[in-house]
Amino acid sequence: MSGFSLDLTEEQRDLRDWVHGFAADVVRPAAAEWDEREETPWPIIQEAAKIGLYGFESLAEMFGDPSGLSLQLANEELFWGDAGIGMALFGTSLAVAGIFAAGTPEQLAEWVPQCFGDATAPKVAAFCVSEPEAGSDVSAMRTRARYDEARDEWVLNGQKAWITNGGIAEVHVVVASVDPALGARGQAAFVVPPGTPGLAGNRKIKKLGLRASHTADVFLDDVRVPGHCLLGGRERLERRLARAREGGRAKGQAAMATFEVSRPTVGAQALGIARAAYEYALEYAGGRVAFGRPIVENQAIAFALADLRTEIDAVRLLIWRAAWMGRNERPFTAGEGSMAKLRAGELAVRATEKAVQILGGAGYSREHPVERMYRDAKIYTIFEGTSEIQRLVIARAISGRQIR
């Protein structure tokens, strides 16, 4: 009988080291430049595509890991390099997760490769859920999808807000309401192919952090897509709507199914930021001399760093557990995915703030990367479900009550 082990496999270690090398050699040296430029780092996306890090094949291998850990390892290392560039590279994976969660095998084969393009002409994709009046409350979604039976087309109308890669994406995956009376249970996901008339992205939003990642509003004005662009197909949708109308439990809500898959991965991104800030502060504290000795020899500094290291390791285990459960279809009976995202996001904010404090005035300047990490971290308590929403998910799971 084999014993329990937390050792990574040789393949997982190789993946981690490969992504870490790319993050250290390519991403970090360019991070400050692209943060200042506030532009999509296409040259770095192309470099990642050339080595096989950005593309369908590498993502499929990560998704295929039966432990669920490979995708988390890659995200932690890449976001350790820089969160803005990391999101420019991994933002496409959220759209891919949307296709994976709701699509048929044929739709996966058709659309996922188009999300990435190729090494000579890389592309990005966008997952469009949030709206001006429906952020965390996906049941309040106003974007509508109407079926035109005569032409076998779906007609989409509405506005999406805060969309990663919105407007510049080759493929947009749009969640819309088919039956508004059913709330979130009446929604479905659609692929909007490249060049479809009626879809437009507004100007890039100027943000506090993740500045190298493109974020914009997306407008849909009588956007017509072929019937086969409904992810999962019409028959599956009609069965799901019928169950919901009869009061049965509706499986596979378009937005929430994707978020359940993505929460541990988003947590791994936040963990990468936290680890980067901790490591930088630790190195700085060992070399910064005040009152005749390195500041790391002061208990206030040493204990703060000890606490951060402890929390980083603990949060990683939460992420790994949730990733393993999700990959092996174990139900999140206590909101384990939300636990991972909640603790990782709040740790990223705490770790980067503490790093700035340890560096003092130097940390407040752009001469050191912790200033940028501090700005990047905050979004992880906001997007893909705020910290308050994650607590609500956990509270409902453990109490069995509809807490509001």
N, C-alpha and C positions, 0 to 999 in steps of 0.2 A: 504494500500500500504506500503510495507516494505521499510525502509530507506536504503541508501547506507552504506556499512560497510566494513572496512578492517580487521575486527577481524578474526583470524583464527578459524576454527572449533575445537571442542574438539579432534577429531581424528588427525588433523594436529598438534595441540599443543602436544599431546601425542607422535606422531612420532618425532617431533623436540626434545623433552626432552629425549626420548629414545636414539636417535642417539647421542645427546650431552653427555649423560651419558657414552656411549661406547667410545666416543672420549676422554672424560676427564679421564676415569678410565683405559682404555686399550691402546688407541692409543698414547696419549701424553707421558706417562711414557716410551714408547718404541721408540719414534720418533728418538731421538739422536742415539741410538744403530743401528737402521736399516739404517739411513742416513750414518753412518760411515761404516757399512758393505757393503753397496751398493748391497744388495741382496733382492730378493722378500720375503716379510715377511709372509711366509706360515703359521706359527703358529697363526698370527693375522687374516689372512683370514679364518682359520679354526674356530677361536673363533667367528668371525662374522657369519660364516655359522651355527654354533651351536645354536646361539640365533635367527637365522632367518633373520639377517640383510643382509647377502650375499646369494642371491639365487633368483630363478625365482619367487617365491611367493611374496616376499617383493617388488621386482622390479615391478611386475605386479600390485600390490596394489598402488604403487606410480604412475605408468603410468595411472592407472584407475581413479585417482583423477580428477573429471571434471573441477576443477579450474586450474589444471596444476601446482600447487604449491608444492605438496608433494615431488617430486623429487628434487626441488630446495632447500627446507628446509633441506632435508637429506644431500645434497651435501655441503651446507654451513656449517653445524655443523661438518660433518666428516672432511672437509678440514680445519676447525678451529682447529681441533685436530692436524693434520699434513697432508701436501699436498702429500708427497711421499707415505705414507701408504694409504692415501685417493685414490690416483690414482691406487695403486695396487689393491684396492677393487673395484673402480668404472670404471677402464679401460675396464672391460668386458662389461659394459653397452653400450659402443659405438658400439661394434659388435652387441649387441642385438638391438640397435637402427637401425643398418644397415639392419638386418633381418626384423625388424618391418616395416621399411620404404618401402622395396621392396618385401617382401615375402608374400606368401599366408598363410591363417590360418593353413593349414596343415604343411607348412614349419616352422611356428612359433612353433607349438606344437612339431615338431620333433627335431629342432635344439636348441632352446633357453634353455631347461633344460640341454642339454649337455654342454652348455657354462659354466655352474656353477658347474657341478658335484653334490656332496652331502656333508653333514657335515663330514662324515668319510674320504672322499677323494675329497676335493674341487678342481675345475679346473678353468682356466681362458680362455678368448677368446680374439681374436685380430681382429681389423678392418684395413685392408690393402689398403691404397689409395696412400699416398705420395710416390714419387719416387725421385731418385737423380737429375733428370732433370725436375721433375714435382711436385713441392711442392704446392704452392698456385695456380699455373696454371694447373688445373686438365685436361684441354683440350690437354695438351702436353703429356699425359700419353702414355707410350710405351709398357706396359704389354698388351699382346694380348690373346684373347680367340678365339679358332677355334673349330667349331663343326664337330665332326666325326660322320656323319649320320649312317654309317654302324654299329657302336658300341653304338650309342646313348650316346656319351661322349663328354664333352668339354675338350679341351687341352689348358692349361694355361702356358705361358712362359713370364718371365720378372723378374724385381727386384723391391721390395718395400723398402722404407727407413724410418727410424725413427718410427717404428711400436711398439706401446705399446703392450706388451706381445708377440711380434713377436718371433716365434720359440718355445716358451714354452706353447703356447695356445693349448687347446684341439680342438677348432674350430677356423679356420681362415676364415674371410669373406673378399674376395678379389674382388676389383673393377678392371675390365679389359676392354680394347677396343675390341668391336666386329666388328665395322665398323669405322676404323680410319679416313676416309674421313669426317665423321660427327662430329669429335671432341668430346666434352663432351656429345653430344646427342647420340653418338654411343657406349656408355659404358653400362655395365651391372655388376651386383654383383653376386658372386658365393660363395657358402659354400664349403670349403675344409675340408672334414671330418678328424677326427684324424687318424694318421698313414698313410696318403696318400703318396705314394712314389713321390719323386721329389721336395717336399717342404722342405726347410732347413732354419733355422735361424742362422744368423751370431752371433758372440760373443756379449754380452751385451755392449752397448755403455756407456762409462764413461761420465757423464753429470755434468753440473754446479749444477743443482737442481733436485728435484723429484728422488733422488737417490735410494729410495726403490722401485721404479717402474721400471720394466724391459722394456728396449727399445732396439730394434735390427733391422738390415736389414733382409728382407725375400727374399729368392731366389726361383723362380719357374722354374723348368727345366722339360718340358714335363709332367706337373702335369695333370693327367687325373681324372676327376670327373664325376659321372653319370649325365645324362641329367636332372634329377630332382633336382640337386644342383644349377641350375640357379634360382636365386630368382625371383619369379613372374611367372616363366614358359616361355616356348618358344613362345607360341602364343601371350602373352602380349608383349614380346620383339619385335616380328616381326611387330605387329601393331604400336608400338612406333617408330621403325626404319622407317617404311613406311611413317608415318606422317612427320618425320624429313626429309626424302628424298624428299618429296613433298613440303617442305618449311613450313610446319605447325609447330606449337609450340609443342615441345616434353615434355610431363609431366614426372615427376619422375626420373630425372637424378640421377644415382646411388649414386654418392658421394654427390652432393649438397643436395639431399633430406635428407640425414642423418645429414649433417651439420646444416641444418635449424632446425631440431629437437633438436640438441645438443647444439646450441649456448647459449641459456639461462642457461643450466645446467653447461656449462663450465664457464659462467659468475658467477654462484653461487659458484663454486669452488674458483675462484679468490676472490670473496667477502669474503669467509671464511678465506682466508689467510690475507686479508686486516684487517678484524675485529680482528683476533688474534693478529696481530702486534699492532694495535691501543690499544687494551685492555692491552697488556703487557706494552706498553709505558706509558699509563695512570697510571697504578699501580706503575710503577717504578718512574715516575715523582712525585707522591705523597709521596714517601718515600725517595727519594734522596735529601739530604740537601747540598746546596752550598750557600756560603755567608750568612749563618745563617738562611736560610728558604728553604722549599721544592721548587724544581725547577719549579713545576707546578704553583707556584704563580707568576712566571715571564710571562709577556704577550707573549713573543716570543714562549714559550712552550705551554701556555694555548691556544693561538689562533691557533697554528698548530694542536693541538688536537681537538679543536672545528671544524676546517675545515674538518679534517678527519672524525669526527663523522657525520657531515652534508653530506659529500659525500657518506659515507657508506649507510646511510639511503636513499639517493636519488638513488644510483645505485641499491639498493634492489628493489625499486619500478620499475625501468626499467626492471629488470630481471623478476619480477612477472608479469608485463604487457605482456612481450614477451612470457612468459610461458603460460599465460592464452590464448593469441591469438593463439599460436601454438596448444594448446590442443583443442581449440574450432574452429579450421580451419578458423580463421580470417586471411586474407591475410596481409603479411607484406608490406604494401604499401609505407612505408618510411624506410624500412630496420630496423624495430624495433628489430629483433633478433640480428642483427649486432650492433645496438646501445648498447644493453645490454652487449654483449661480449666485445666491444671496451672499454666502460667506466669502466667495472669491471676489465679488464686486466691492464689497465693503472693505475687504482686506486691501485691495488695490488702492483705494482712496486713503486708507490709514497708513499703509506702507510708504506711499509716495509723499504724503504730508510729513511723515516722520523723517524721511530722507532729506526733504527740504530743511526741516528744523535742525537736523544734525549738521548739515552743511552751513547753516546760518545764512549770512548775507550772500555767500557764494551760491547757495542753493536757489536763491531767489533770482539769480542772474541766468542769462541764456548761455553763459560760458560752460555750464554743467547741464547734463541731460535730465537731471531730476526735475527741473522746472517743466520740461516738456512732458515727462512721465506723469507729473502731478495733474496737468491739464488733460492728458489722455485718459486718466483713470476714472474721472468722475462719471463719464457716460455709462460705466458698467453698473451703476446703481439706478440707471434710468431706462436704457433701451432693452428690448426683448423682455419686458416686464420689470417694472420698478422694484426696488427692495420691498416696498409695501405690498405689491402684488405677490411677490414670492412668499412673503409671510402669510398672506391670505391663503395661498394655495396650500402651504404646509398646515396652517391652522384648520382648514376644512378637511384635509386628509386625516389628521390625527384625531379630530373631534367627531367627524362624521356629520357635522352640522353646516348649514348654509350661512356661514358667518359673513357679514357685510361690513 
